[in-house]
Amino acid sequence: MMYAYKPKVRIVWYKPNDLRIHDHQPLRQAHLDAAAGNDNGKDRVIHVLLLDPKLGFGPSAPLSRNANLPRIGMVRARFLLESIKDLEQRLREQNQILWLYIDDTVQVFRTLQSLFDIQAVYAHGPEFCTEEQVIERKMKQFFKNKIPFKCFWGWTLHHPDDVAKIANLEPQRNKSKHSRQRNNAKEHINNDRGSSPRKYCVPERYKDFLHQVCNTKTRQSKCARGPLPNLLPRQWIKPSKLELDSMLSQLQEMSNPFDITALSVECIVRPEVNTMEVGDTIDIPKGGETAALQCMDAYIWKEDRIQNYVGSSDSMTPGHHNALNSTTGLSAYLAHGCLSPRLLYANVQTYERRRTKNRSTYWVFHEMVFRDFFVFQCLQAWKSALYQLKGPIQHDDGGKNHKWRNMNSPKARQLFDLWKEGRTGYPMVDAGMRQLHQTGHMPHLVRQIAAGFLVRDLKLDWRWGAEWFEHCLQDYTPDANYGNWAYRILPLQQLLPLEEAHLTSLELISWPVVHDPKLEYTLEWVPELRSIASSEACTAIQVREPWRMDCAYERKASINVKPCKDSPLWIMSVNRSNWPEYQKIMTGSAWTLAWDKNRIGGCINSSCNYAYPIVAPLELEIQYDKIPLDHSWGVGKLATKQRKNEMETIQSRKNPIINKQENKASKKQAANTTDAKKNLTNPKQKAKSNTGFANPSFHPLLKQAMNEARGKRRKWNPIEALKSSTGMSATKILGTLDLTAKHCGAYYLSGKCKGNRNGRPCRFIMEPIQLEDEKVQRLIDSMRKDNNDAKNAE
């Protein structure tokens, strides 16, 4: 049935990575434009979600380019399905309809053009990865000058234009602060409609990019924009029931979109994907914007877990909170666009203002900048080179020294299958690969281990591993997945030039010692080792290195594997402040072991139903008594006091600036104490102190309160603080405490203080601060005590 009249509509083009309604500029702009340009109430807004088979969606989707794998697995498909249904529900609450198509993008828009008078198409863009860019170019060619195509950048925390301004050092710095804020706000609301982001030279290394966007003093972003306000109820363009029924019948008759309420994962994946590979007993986070906002609220505000966050790239932080178990759990929501990165960062900044600001809160921002770095590199630098065997980064040797296996050989396919199934014979790799397959998640720390093992030791095409990650990962995005492989794994150097001598990925053995000291992670995902762990005849070291239980276990030769700054341990880590701890626990000695390559695919022995190592293992010599935390290896466990001293040493090394300030403060306090004693015994010095500046931190409580005031960037005066807190006059306070200006540290009642600090004259105004009643009473008691002590000394 054809209609003579075509309704005027504006289309919001949803994509698989922007499934939300908050901070969604295409959605916002479409409704605002429809309200502004409404012609007798006939302009409407429809929301279309397209899953193109060229990107791996649907039963007819092509296989991956290298390993011939289905590009979307069950776990990832389930998360996507839940996110789509949640988006449809949230739009329905606003009396809006979401149309879902699993078809060619150009063909869908051709059908929509035959049904509606399309006024404009709104979408996030431009795309930054090659396959998506091909589809976008075809759409622009289809639209040409007939239909306005308006793109809005919303993929990252930072806008490329803002970063380009900083990188190009435009004369924005000569403008006033308020002028810059007004201009940024104007650019945010009136984004460059349909235009491409400004091009600039993206730094090759992440550290240089971080310095561009991060203020080193405040450790905050220089140019991150805040999230857009949500549409008000009156701003949604809501069709009448008659119009809605007419549009529904027309769409269903002509274009036949999917019924989202009846949508199943079988509609998203290829037929050969096992729909029962994920059990219902496994706890997998639910997808969708609603779940994303709940998880963010719980992580930041309800449970305060953000203050213990350890970055996914921070592979050298030991302790209970590490990169293995202290991640945010929000990466999948960011990848599917269920959570805006700008909204997340706004919550982090609010948390820092209201509760606490520490290294963990900064590291959340740090990881978001890393995410932006990969997007900008794909957009303006790497492009199609990201998917080549040698990768997009130029190496000194051009990658010629690395001997890749022939991927057409049966041996390569056998090793790859053992790797992806978690049967390599190395517990940390196997635990991670099994967790990935069953839950769609794997800690970034373990991803580095598994990826480095595939490239350095198995010498398999890294793109095969990246395609398996694409199949499984809930938080898959092409820029982050392929970018991490290319940026972190490909540049790694070999410890030894031998082709099949022994294991070179020392992280497989050394990192579990620090990051899984209780074997909790390993035993959770490798159940074959649980019987060994519970046996009295075996030790925890044999659980971490099961090949020690082999009947043919035998040392061959001693070699030197001293960790140095060109080793994979150093290259793969962003935070290297704890490097001395790794040098401390590793002596630099190791033993090569007897190994039979014909036993690959079998078990270690009859009593241990665990896989035989597919690469010749090592016996790494580790000083267990040097591990700075509790462990379950059964030897050399540190005493409580010694372990506490070790942790204090680590904390001081992790915060050298704070440590230096504390040492400086302690020295200064000791010098002030000596000067105070001299003032009490030397009449000349005592007379001089009547007009001189005395150290205000003569009591620890006063010093603590003064430091708190310094954190608020305020000078601190105890007399003025007591005045504002108690409502008493300064004279009455001095009378109550029986103090004089000399004993109080020469604080003048006007709030001015003049005297001598570090041999130089100074004059400044001290602002009062509010103190709690309990603190005021403690302060009064401490000052009275110090006054009595001073009188007795005189």
N, C-alpha and C positions, 0 to 999 in steps of 0.2 A: 504494500500500500504506500503510495507516494503522496507527499504533502506539497501543495502548491506554495505554502508559506514556510520559510525557513526561520526558525527562532534565532535571534541574535544571542550569541554566547561568547563567553571568555573562558578559555580552557586552562586549568592548572595541570600541568604535566608532572605527575609524580614519577619518581624513579626509585629503584630498589634501595637507594642510600639516602633518602630524605623523608622517611616515613613518620612524620610528626605534623602537628599544627602549631606548636609554639616556635617562635623565632624562625618562621618560614616566610621569607619575603615574597616569593612568587604568590603564595596563597594570600597574603595580606594585600599585596598590590593589586591583584586581580579583583578582589572585592571592593577595594577603595576606588579603583578606576571604574568599575561597573556602577558604583553608587554616584560617582561624579559625572559620568557620561550617560546616565540612564535615559532612555528615550521612551517616555510614557510607561515605564515599568516593564519593558520588554527585554532588556539585557539581562542575561542570566550567567551564572558561573557554574561550570561543571568540572568535576575532578576526575582525571583519568590516570590510572597507574598502568604502566607498560612494562612487561617482562619480555624482552626480546630474546628469541632462541639463540641469536648470535652470541649472546653473553652467557649461555649455558642454561637458560631456563626452559623447562618444558620437555615433554617426551621426545621431541624431534631435535633437541639441541645437539650440536656436534660434540665429539669427544675433544679432550685437550690436545694441544698441538704436538706434544712430544711423547708423553707417556701413554696417550690414548686412554685416559681415565674419564669417567663422568665428572663433569666440572662441579656438580653440586651433590653433596651427600645428604643423608637423611637428617642429621642433626642440624645442619645449616638450613635445610629446607623447612624443618619444623619451626625453627626460630623465625624465619622469614614469614611463614604462614601466620604465626601468632601475631607478628608485627602488623601484617596486612589487615587481619581481622580487628585488631585494636584500633588501627587508623580508621577503618570503616565505621566502627562503633562511635568513635569520638566525633567524626563528621556527621553521623546520623543524629547525634545529640544536638547538633546545630541545624538540623533539618536539611542536611546536605547528603548527596549520594556519591559514592566512590565507584567508578567503573574500572574493572580490571580486565586487561587483555593480555594474553600470552601469545603474541603474534608479532609479525614484522612491524616495526614502528611506522614506517612510511605507509604501509598498507592500511594500518589502523587510522591514521590521520586522513588518508584519502577517503575512507569511508565516512569519517566524521565530517569532512568537508562537504560531502554529498547530502548530509542530513541537516547541517546547521550553517548559519551565516557567522563564521568565526571572526570575531572582532580582533582578537589577539590571543597568543599562546604565551603562557608564563612558565618558566622553569628555572631550576638552578643550573648554572653553567658559567663559563664554558667548561667542557669536560677536559680532563687532564691525562687520561690514559688512552692508548691508541684505539682499542676496539670501540670504546664509547665515542671517541672523536670521529670515527668513520660514520657512525649512526648520526651524530650531530651534523656533520657536513651534508649528509643526504637530506636531512630535515631542512637545513637552510636552503639547499637547492630546491627542495619541494615548495617551500614557502615563497622564496624569492622576494618580490616586492608586493605579493598579493596579501599576505597575512603578516602582521607585525609579530616578530618573535623576540620576546624580552627575556634576557638572561640575568640572573642575579647570583652573585657569588655567596655561597653559604656553606662550603665544604670544610673550612678550617677556622681556627681561632683568629688568625690574622688575615686581613684582606691584602691581596697582592699589591694593590695601589698604595696602601699605607706603608708596606715594607719597602716599596720602590722609592717612596719619598725619603725615607730614612737612608736608604742605600745611596741615593743620588745626591743627598745633602742639599735639598732644595731650600730656598730662603725662607722656609716656614719658621725657622728659629728666630727670625727677626720680628715676628708678629707677637702680639701680646698673648698671654696664656688664655684669657677668655676668648680672644678671637680664634685661636686654634681650636678650642673646645666647640665653639659655635660652628666652625667650618667642618669639623669631624662629625658632629651631630647631623649637619645638613647633608653631608655625603652619605651618612649611614641611611637616612630616610630616603633621600633621592639618589639612590645608587645608580651607577652608570648603566642605564637601561639598554641591554643588548650589546654593549660594547665589550671588547676583550680587555682583560686586566693589563695594566701597564707592564711592559717588559723591562726586566733589569737582569743584571748578571748575578745569578744565584751562586753563593759561595760553594765550592766543591766539598768543603768539610763542614760538619754540623757545628763544630765549636765556633767557627766564624759566623755562621748564621745565627747562633744563639746570641752572640755579642751584638748583632744588629738589632734584634728585637727585644732584648732583655736589658733592663737597667741594672748594672752591676751593684749599685749601692742599695737600692730598694728590693732587688731581686724580683721585680715585677715587669710586666710587659710595658714597652714604650708606646705601643699603638693598638692594642687590642680593643675592639669595639664591644660595647655591651649588647645584650640580646634585645631584639625588637619587642615592643609591647604587644600583648595579645590583642586580637580583634575584640572589640566590645560586642555585646549581643546585638545592638542595633546596627553594627557595621557589616554583619553577615547579610549577603543578598539571599533572602529565603524565598523560593518560589511558592506560589499558591498551590493548593492541592490539585486543582484542575491542571495547572501547568506542569506540575510534577508527574501526574499520571500520563499526560500526553507525551512528555519526554521519555518516560519509562517505556511506554508501548512502542514508541518510534525506535528507540535504541535496541530494544529486545527483538524487534521484528527485522531490523536491517543489519545490525552489527553483531548481535548475539554475544554480549560480554559474559564473563564468568560470573556465576552466582557465588559471591564471597562467602555467604553463610554455609554453602555446601562444598566449599573448596577443600581439597585434601592435598597431602604432600605428593600423591601420585601424579597430580597435575603439574608439578614443578620439576620433578626429577625424571631421569631416563628410566625405561622399564627394567634395565638390568640392575638397578640399584636395589639392594635388599631392603625392603620396607620394614623388616623386623630386626634390623641390625642394632637398634637402640631399644633397650628395655625400659619399661615404665618405672622400674625401681630406682633408676639412676636419677639423681637430683640435678636437673638441668634448668638453668634460669629461664624464666618465661620471657618471650619477646614482647615488644610493643612499647609505645610511649608511656602508657600508664605504669607499667612495671619499671621502666627506666627512671621515671621521676620518683617512684617509691624507693628504688634502690639507691639513688643519689641522696635522697633525704635521710635514709637510714644510715648510709655510709658516712655522711658528713655530720649530720645534726643529731640523730638519735643515738648512734653508737659511738661517735667520736673516733672512728677507726682511721680517719684521715691523718690524725696526728702520729700514727705509727706506719704510714705508708712508706714502702721502699720501692723505688722505681724499677720498672721491668729491665732497664738497661744498667741497673746498679748491681753488678754481679759480684762485687767484692765487699758487701756489707754482711758480716756474720751476725749471729744471734737469733733469738726467737722470731723477731720480725725481720724477714729477709725477702729477697726477690722471688722466693718460692711460694710464700704463703701470705704475703702482705700487699697484694695488689688490690686495685679498686674494684675489679669485677664489672666495670662499666664499658670496656672496650667494644663488646658486641653491640651495645646500644649506640655508641658513637659510629660504628661502622655502618649500621643500617639507618643512621639518621634519626633514630628514635629519641636521641638526646643531642641537643645542640652543644657544641664545644664552647660557645660563648656563654651559654647559661651555666654550664659547669664551672667555668672559670669565674663567673660572677659570684657563684656560691662560695668558691674557694676564697676569693677576696673578702667576702663578707665574714666568713669564718675567721680569717686572719685578723680582722678588725674587732670582732666581738669576743673571740675566745683565745686563740693562740696562733702565733706565727712561728714556724720552726722549719727545719730542713725538709720534713715530710711534705708540708703544704707547698713549699717551693718546688719539690720534685714532681708533684702533680702537674704544675705548670711546665716544668722541664720536659716531661713526657709529651705534653700537648704540643710543645714547640717542635719536638722530634717528629711528631705526626705531620705538622705543617711542612717541615723540611722535605719530607718525601713527596708530598703533593707538589710543592713548588719545583722540585727537581724534575718530576715527571712532566710538569706543565711546560717548563722552559729550557730544560737541559737534557735529561736522559732520553725522553721520548721512546722511539722504537728500539733504541740500543739496550733498554732495560731487559728485553726478552732474548738477547743473544747469549751464546754460551760464554763468551769472554766478559759479558757484562758491560755496563755503561762507564765504568771508572777505568781510566788508563793506569796500568800498572807498569812498574819499572821494566819487568821482563815481558810485558804484553801477554802474560799467562802462558808462555810457551814452556816453562819449566814444569808445569803441572801435567802429568800424564793421565788424561782422561781414559776411561775404559771405552771399549767399543760397545755402544748401547744396543747394538743389534745381536749381541752374543747372548746365549742362554744364561751364562754366568752372571751377566749384568742384571738380567731380569730376576734371577734367583736371589741375588743380594738385595735388590730393591724390594722384593716381596717380603723378605725376612725383616728388612728395616721398617717397612710401613706396618707390618703386623706385630712389631714389638718382640722379635725373637732373635735379637742380635747377640745375646749372651752377655750384654752389659746392662745391669739392672737400671741405672738411671735413664738410659736411652729407652729401654723397653717400657719402663713405667710411664714416661712421657708419651710415647707413641700409642700406648693402649688408652691412656687418658684422653688423648686427642681423638681417637676413633670412637670412643664411647660417649664422650661429653661434648666434643667440639671445642674443647679448651685445653691449652697446655701453657704453663707458665713460660714467660719469655726466656727465663734462664735456661729451661730445659730445651726450648726451641733452638737456642744457640748451640747447646751440646749436641743435639740430634742432627742439626744442619751441618755443623762442623765435622761431625763424624762421617756423614754421607760424602762430603766433598774431599776432606783430607785423607781419610782412611779407606773408604770404599771407592773413591775416585769415580763416582757416578755423576752423570749430568745433573747439575744443581736444579735445573728447570723441572726435572722429574719430581724432586722433593717439593719444590714450590707448587707444583700442580696437585700433589697429594694434600698439601696444606690448604690449597684452594678448595678441594673437595670437602674437607673436614671442618675447617675453622669457622666458628660462629662469627668471629670478628674479622673475617676476611675482607680486605680491600686490595685491589691490585697494586696500588702504590706502596702500602705498608708491607705486604707479603713479599712481593718480588724485590722491593727496595731493601728490606732487611737482608735478604739473601745476597743481593748484589753488593750492598754497602758494608755488611758486617762479615760475611762468610768468605766471599771470593778473594778479598785481599789477604787472607790469612797465609802466613808463611809456614812451610814445612819445618819441623824440628830436625828431621834427618832427610837427606836426599834419597835414602833407600826406598825402593818401590813397594816391597811387601815385607819389610823387616819386622815391624811391630807397630803397636798402637802409637799414634802421635798426638791424639786428642787427650791430653793429660787431664782435662776438665772432667772426663768421665769418671776418674778415680778421685781427684782432689776436691772437686766441688761438693760431692755428697758428704765429705767429711765435715765441711763447715755448714752447709745449708740444709742437710738432712741428717743431723747428728744422732737422732733417735730412731732413724730408719722408718719413720712414720709414713712418709710419702712413698718410699720404695715398696714397703710391704702392703700398702693399700692397693697398689695397681699390679704387683707381681705376686700373686698368691702362692706360686710354687715355692717361694722362699720362706713362707711363714713356718712351715714345718722345720726348716733348718734353723730359723731364728728361735724356735721354742725348744730345740734339742740342746741338751746339756753337753753333748759331745762336740758341738760346733760353737764357734765364736762369732761375734758380730762382724769381725773383719771378713770372715768367709761369706757372710751374707752380702756384703758390699762387693767382694771379689770372689764369686762362686767358683771360679776356675781353680782356686786353691784346694778344692775338694776332689779334683780329678786324680785318678790313680796314677796317671802319667805326669803328674805335676813335678817339674824339675827346673831348677835354675840353670841358665846357660852362661850368661856373661853379665858383668857389671858395666853399666853405662852411666854417663853424666847427663842429667836432665834438669840442671839447675835453672829455675825460672828466671828469665831475663826480660828486658823490656822490648824485645822483638819476638817474644814467644806468643802463642795464641792466648795464653792467660792474660797478657797485657793488652793485646790488640782488641780483644773482644769486650773489654770493659770500658764504660764511660767514667765511672767513679773509681779512681785508682789510689785514693788516699790510704786504703788498707793494704796496699801492696806489701809493705814490710811484714804483715802478719802471714801472708802466703809464703814469703821467703823464710819465715821462722819455722813453719810447720813442715816445709819440704827441705830435706837435707841436700837435694840435688843428685841423690843416688837412686838407681833403679836396677832391676834385674830383668833381662830377657828370659822368656820361659819356653819350654818345649811346647810345640803346637803342631797339630796335624790338620792340614786344610781339607783332607778327605772326610773329616768328621763334621764339616759344616752342615747344619740342618738337623743334627742329632742332639742328644742330651749329654750332659757332663758324665753322669754315671747312673747306675740303676737306682741308687738311693736318692738322687737329686734329679727330679724331672724338670730340669731347667736347661735352656739352650746352650750348646757349646759355642764359644766365642767365634764369630765369623772373621775376626781379625786377631792376629797374634797378640795376646795381652802382655802387660808388664806387671811386675811387682814393684810398686812405687814405695820408697822408704819415706814414711811420715812420722814425725815426732808427735805422738799423740798427747804427750804431757804439755805441749805448747799450744794446744787448741784452746782458744780463749772462751770456751763455754762447755757446758756439760755434754757428754757424748756417751754412746753405748758400746764403745769398742772394747771395754773391759780391761784396759791397761792404762796406767799413767793418769788416772782421773785427778784433776786438780783439786787441791783443798779449797775450802770456801774462801778463806782470806786471800789466798794466792790468786784465785780466779777473780775475786773482786778487784784486786790490784791490776790484773791484766785488762779487765774491762775499763777501768778508769784510764789506763794508758791508751787504750784504743780510742776512747771518747776524746781524750786530749789531742790525739793525732788527727781525729776526724774534724776537730774544730780548733785548728792552730791559732786562729785569730782570738777566739774566746780565751784559750789557754794563755796566750800572750798578755791579754788584758788582765786576767786574774793574777798572773805573776807580777805585772806592773802595779796593780792595785795593792797587792800584799806588801810589796817593797815600799810603796808610798805610805801605807799605813804604819809600817814599822818605823819609817823615818819620822812620821808625824808623832808617834809615841815617844821617840827619843827627844824630839824638839819640845814636846810638852813637859817632859821631865826637866829639861834644861830651863824652861820658863819658870818652873816652880822653885828652882834652886838659885838661879842667877837673877839678882835684882834688876840688872839692866835689861835682860831679856823679858822679865815680868812687866816692867814698865812699858816696854815696847809693845807687848801684847795687848795693852789697853786700847791701842789704836790700830793694831795689826790684824790681819786676817788669820783666824784660827781654822783648823781643819774641821769642817762640819760633820765629818763621819767619825767623831771620837767614840761613838758607840755603834755596835753592829746593827742595832735596830734602826738608828738614824741613817746609817749607810744604806741599809736595805730600802728604806723609804725614799732616800734620795735617788737611788738607782732606778726605782720605779718611776719617779718623776722624770728622770733623764730619758727613760723609754718613751715618755710622752713629749719629749723635746721641751721640757720646762726646767727652769731653775727652781731650786727648792729651798725654802726657809722654814725651819721648824716653828718659829714664833708666828709667822704669817699663817702657816698651816693650822696651828692651834687656834688662832683668831677666827679663821673661817669655819673651823669645825665646831668650836665650843661657843662661839658668839661672845667670848670675853675679850676685853680690851687687852692690849699688849702689856700695859702697866699692871693690870690685875693678874695676868698670867705670870709676870715676873715676880709679883708679890706673893702669889700662891706658891710658886716654886722656890721662892727665896733665892732668886738668881740675879746675877748682874750681867751686863752685856759682855763682860770679859769671860765669865764662865760659860756663857751661851755661845761663845765663838765670835764675839764682836759683831753680832747681827744688830743693825740699827732698826729702831722701831718703824722707820719710814719704809722699810723693805729694802733700802739701799745697803750695799756692803762695799766697803773700800778697804784696801789693805795691800798685802803683798802675797802673791801666789807664785811659787817657783822663781822668786827673785825679781818678778816684774810687777809693777803696780796694775791694779785692775779696779774697775768700777762697773757694776751691772745692777739691773733690777731683777728681783726674784718674785715670781708670780706664785700666789698661794694655790694649794690644791686641797681638795676635799679628802678627809680621812674618815674611816669608819670609827664608831664609838669605841670599840674594843682596842683598836690600834691607838686611838688618842689616849686612852687610859694607860696603855703600855708605854706610850711615849712619855707621858707625864711621870710615871713611876721611874722610868729609866733616867730621865733628866734629873729628877730629885735625887736618885742614888748617885749619879755622877757629880752632882753639886756637893753632896755630903762628902764624897771621896776627895773632891778638890779642896774643900775646907779643911778636912783632916790633914791632907798633905801639906797645906800651908802652915 
